Amino acid sequence: MVLKFLRIFCAFALLGASCFAGDKKCEEMVMDDPYDNMTWGDTCFYPLQTIAQAHADFRESKMKESPDDPGYKNLRSKLEIGKKYKYGSLEKERVVIDYAWDDDKTLNVEMFYSGGITTVKFVQEDNGTRMSVIYSAD
């Protein structure tokens, strides 16, 4: 009886977690220099999501917004914690993507374009993942 109750309880707990996992909350980042119109960004919080889940959500949403962007198209579909990864060249793919882990809970992704850099940082927190993205035009 207790085992059956625990299974039902766990099933509802998992169902509830997955229902809230996709409800990210984003806001525009306040930049240090209000007169700098070449740099802008956003911060988002992905409740109950790992870095890999938040990264996948970011990748999917950016590919819908900008399907022809070579940076978003070539973001990793799967992440390995701690594994560095580099992709592309400006001449051939029009983008260089660099994945670097500070530690198991912090991932930095830089996308170098001929017109600027997009920097994305994912930080795993106790209750989800915080992501910041900074767009810097040349």
LOVO-154045 format. One record per atom (N, C-alpha, C): residue in one letter; x, y, z. Coordinates in steps of 0.2 Angstrom, whole numbers, padded with zeros to 4 digits, always signed. Each point is the difference from the previous one (the first is absolute). Example, Ala and Ser with C-alpha at 12.3 -4.5 7.8 and 13.67 -1.06 7.14 Angstrom:
<vexgus>
A+0066-0028+0039;A-0004+0006+0000;A+0004+0006+0000;S-0002+0005-0004;S+0004+0006+0001;S-0004+0005+0003;
</vexgus>
This chain:
<vexgus>
M+0004-0006+0000;M-0004+0006+0000;M+0004+0006+0000;V+0005+0000+0004;V+0005+0006+0001;V+0004+0001-0007;L+0002-0006-0003;L+0004+0001-0006;L-0005+0002-0006;K-0006-0002+0000;K-0004+0003-0005;K-0002+0007+0001;F+0000+0003+0006;F-0001+0007+0001;F+0006+0004-0002;L+0006-0003+0002;L+0006+0003-0002;L+0001+0001-0008;R-0002-0006-0003;R+0000+0001-0008;R-0004+0005-0003;I-0007+0000+0003;I-0004+0005-0002;I+0002+0007+0001;F+0003+0001+0006;F+0002+0007+0003;F+0006+0002-0005;C+0005-0005-0001;C+0005+0002-0005;C-0002+0002-0007;A-0005-0004-0002;A-0002+0001-0007;A-0003+0007+0000;F-0004+0002+0005;F-0003+0007+0000;F+0006+0005+0001;A+0005-0001+0004;A+0005+0005+0001;A+0004+0001-0007;L+0001-0006-0003;L+0004+0001-0007;L-0005+0004-0005;L-0006-0002+0000;L-0005+0004-0005;L+0000+0007+0002;G+0000+0002+0006;G+0000+0007+0002;G+0006+0003-0002;A+0006-0003+0001;A+0006+0003-0001;A+0001+0001-0008;S-0002-0004-0004;S+0000+0000-0007;S-0005+0006-0003;C-0005+0001+0004;C-0005+0005-0002;C+0003+0007+0001;F+0004+0001+0005;F+0002+0006+0002;F+0007+0001-0003;A+0004-0005-0003;A+0006+0001-0002;A+0001+0004-0006;G-0005+0001-0004;G+0000+0004-0006;G-0002+0007+0000;D-0002+0002+0006;D-0002+0007+0001;D+0005+0004+0002;K+0004+0002-0005;K+0006+0004+0001;K-0002+0008+0001;K+0003+0003+0004;K-0001+0007+0001;K+0006+0004-0002;C-0001+0005-0005;C+0005+0004-0003;C-0001+0007+0001;E+0005+0004+0000;E+0000+0007+0000;E+0006+0003-0003;E-0001+0006-0002;E+0005+0004-0004;E+0006+0002+0005;M+0006-0001-0002;M+0005+0001+0005;M+0002+0008+0000;V+0001+0003+0005;V+0002+0007+0001;V+0007+0000-0001;M+0003+0004-0005;M+0007+0000-0002;M+0003+0006+0004;D+0006+0000+0001;D+0004+0005+0004;D+0000+0007-0003;D+0000+0000-0007;D+0001+0006-0003;D-0007+0001-0004;P-0004+0005+0002;P-0007+0000-0003;P+0001+0003-0007;Y+0006+0003-0002;Y+0001+0003-0007;Y+0003-0005-0005;D+0001-0006+0003;D+0003-0005-0004;D-0005-0004-0004;N-0001+0002-0006;N-0006-0004-0004;N+0003-0006-0004;M+0007-0001+0001;M+0003-0006-0003;M+0000-0006+0004;T-0003+0000+0006;T+0000-0005+0005;T-0006-0001+0003;W-0004-0006+0000;W-0006+0000+0003;W+0000-0008+0003;G-0005-0001+0004;G-0001-0007+0002;G-0006-0002+0004;D-0001-0006+0002;D-0005-0002+0004;D+0002-0005+0005;T-0004-0001+0005;T+0001-0005+0005;T-0006-0005+0000;C+0001-0006+0001;C-0006-0004+0001;C+0001-0005+0006;F-0005-0002+0003;F+0001-0006+0005;F-0005-0005-0002;Y+0003-0006+0000;Y-0004-0006-0002;Y-0001-0004+0006;P-0006+0000+0003;P-0001-0004+0006;P+0001-0007-0001;L+0003-0003+0005;L+0000-0008+0000;L+0004-0003-0006;Q+0003+0004-0003;Q+0004-0003-0006;Q+0007+0000+0001;T+0004-0005-0003;T+0007+0000+0000;T+0003+0004-0005;I+0006+0001+0000;I+0004+0004-0005;I-0002-0003-0007;A+0000-0007-0001;A-0001-0003-0006;A-0007+0002-0003;Q-0005+0000+0005;Q-0007+0001-0002;Q-0001+0007-0002;A+0003+0005+0004;A+0000+0007-0002;A+0003+0001-0006;H+0006-0003-0001;H+0003+0001-0007;H-0004-0002-0006;A-0003-0006+0001;A-0004-0003-0005;A-0006+0005-0002;D-0003+0003+0006;D-0006+0005-0001;D+0002+0006-0004;F+0006+0003+0002;F+0003+0006-0003;F+0001-0002-0007;R+0004-0005-0002;R+0001-0002-0007;R-0006-0001-0004;E-0005-0003+0003;E-0006-0001-0004;E-0004+0007-0001;S+0000+0004+0005;S-0004+0006-0001;S+0004+0005-0004;K+0006+0000+0000;K+0004+0004-0005;K+0000-0002-0007;M+0000-0007-0001;M-0001-0002-0007;M-0007+0001-0003;K-0005+0001+0004;K-0006+0002-0002;K+0000+0007-0002;E+0003+0004+0004;E+0000+0008-0001;E+0005+0001-0006;S+0005-0003-0001;S+0005+0001-0005;S+0003-0006-0003;P-0004-0003-0004;P+0001-0007-0003;P+0007+0000-0004;D+0001+0006-0003;D+0006+0000-0005;D+0007+0002+0004;D-0001+0002+0006;D+0006+0002+0004;D+0005-0006+0001;P+0006+0000-0003;P+0005-0005+0001;P+0002-0002+0007;G+0000+0005+0004;G+0001-0002+0007;G-0005-0004+0003;Y-0006+0002+0000;Y-0005-0004+0003;Y-0001-0007-0003;K+0001+0000-0007;K-0001-0007-0003;K+0005-0005+0002;N+0006+0003+0002;N+0006-0005+0002;N+0001+0000+0007;L-0005+0002+0005;L+0001-0001+0007;L+0000-0008+0001;R+0003-0002+0005;R+0000-0007+0001;R-0007-0003+0002;S-0002-0006-0003;S-0007-0002+0002;S+0001-0004+0007;K+0006-0002+0002;K+0001-0004+0006;K+0006+0003+0003;L+0000+0001+0007;L+0006+0002+0004;L+0003-0005+0004;E+0006+0000+0001;E+0004-0004+0004;E+0003+0004+0006;I-0002+0000+0006;I+0003+0004+0005;I+0007+0000+0000;G+0003+0005+0000;G+0008+0001+0000;G+0003-0001-0006;K-0003-0002-0006;K+0003-0001-0006;K+0000+0007-0004;K+0006+0002-0002;K+0001+0006-0004;K-0002-0002-0007;Y-0002+0005-0004;Y-0002-0002-0007;Y+0001+0007-0004;K+0003-0001-0006;K+0001+0006-0004;K-0003-0002-0007;Y-0003+0004-0004;Y-0003-0001-0006;Y+0001+0006-0005;G+0001-0002-0006;G+0000+0005-0006;G+0006+0004-0001;S-0001+0004-0005;S+0004+0006-0002;S-0004+0005-0003;L+0003+0006+0000;L-0004+0006-0003;L+0000+0000-0007;E+0005-0003-0003;E+0001-0001-0007;E-0005-0005-0003;K-0001-0005+0003;K-0004-0006-0003;K-0007+0000+0003;E-0001+0000+0007;E-0006-0001+0003;E-0003+0007+0002;R+0004+0005-0001;R-0002+0007+0002;R-0001+0001+0008;V+0002-0005+0004;V+0000+0001+0007;V+0005-0005+0003;V+0002+0002+0006;V+0005-0004+0004;V-0004-0001+0007;I-0001-0006+0002;I-0004-0001+0006;I+0005-0003+0005;D+0001+0003+0006;D+0004-0003+0005;D-0004-0002+0007;Y+0001-0006+0002;Y-0004-0002+0006;Y+0006-0001+0005;A-0001+0003+0006;A+0005+0000+0005;A-0004-0001+0007;W+0002-0005+0004;W-0003-0001+0007;W+0005+0003+0005;D-0002+0005+0004;D+0003+0002+0006;D+0001-0005+0005;D-0006-0004+0001;D+0000-0005+0005;D-0006-0004-0003;D-0002-0005+0004;D-0006-0004-0001;D-0007+0003-0001;K+0000+0006+0003;K-0006+0004+0001;K+0000+0007-0004;T+0005+0001-0004;T+0000+0006-0004;T+0003-0001-0007;L-0004+0001-0005;L+0002-0001-0007;L+0000+0007-0004;N+0005+0002-0003;N+0001+0006-0004;N+0000-0002-0008;V-0005+0003-0004;V+0000-0002-0007;V+0001+0007-0003;E+0005+0000-0005;E+0002+0006-0004;E-0001-0001-0007;M-0004+0004-0003;M-0001-0001-0008;M+0003+0007-0003;F+0006-0002-0003;F+0003+0006-0004;F-0002+0000-0007;Y-0003+0006-0002;Y-0002+0002-0006;Y+0005+0005-0003;S+0000+0001-0007;S+0004+0006-0002;S-0003+0006+0002;G-0006+0001+0002;G-0003+0006+0002;G-0001+0001+0008;G+0003-0005+0004;G+0000+0001+0007;G+0000-0007+0003;I-0002+0000+0007;I+0001-0006+0004;I-0007+0000+0004;T-0002-0006+0001;T-0006-0002+0004;T+0003-0004+0006;T-0001+0002+0006;T+0002-0004+0006;T-0005-0002+0004;V-0001-0007+0001;V-0005-0003+0004;V+0003-0004+0006;K-0003+0002+0006;K+0003-0003+0006;K-0006-0004+0003;F+0001-0006+0002;F-0005-0004+0003;F+0003-0002+0007;V-0003+0001+0005;V+0002-0001+0007;V-0006-0004+0004;Q+0002-0006+0002;Q-0004-0005+0003;Q-0001+0002+0007;E-0006+0002+0003;E-0002+0001+0006;E-0003-0005+0004;D-0002+0000+0006;D-0003-0005+0004;D-0007-0002-0003;N-0004+0006-0003;N-0007-0001-0002;N-0001+0001-0007;G+0006+0000-0004;G-0001+0001-0007;G+0007+0002-0003;T-0001+0003-0006;T+0006+0003-0004;T-0001+0007-0002;R+0005+0004+0002;R-0001+0007-0002;R+0005+0001-0007;M-0003+0003-0005;M+0004+0001-0006;M+0000+0008-0001;S+0006+0002-0003;S+0000+0007-0002;S+0003+0000-0007;V-0002+0004-0004;V+0002+0001-0007;V+0002+0007-0002;I+0006+0001-0002;I+0002+0007-0002;I+0002+0000-0007;Y-0003+0005-0004;Y+0001+0001-0007;Y+0004+0006+0000;S+0006-0001-0003;S+0005+0006-0001;S+0002+0000-0008;A-0003+0006-0002;A+0002+0001-0007;A+0006+0004-0001;D+0004-0001-0006;D+0006+0003-0001;D-0001+0007-0001;
</vexgus>
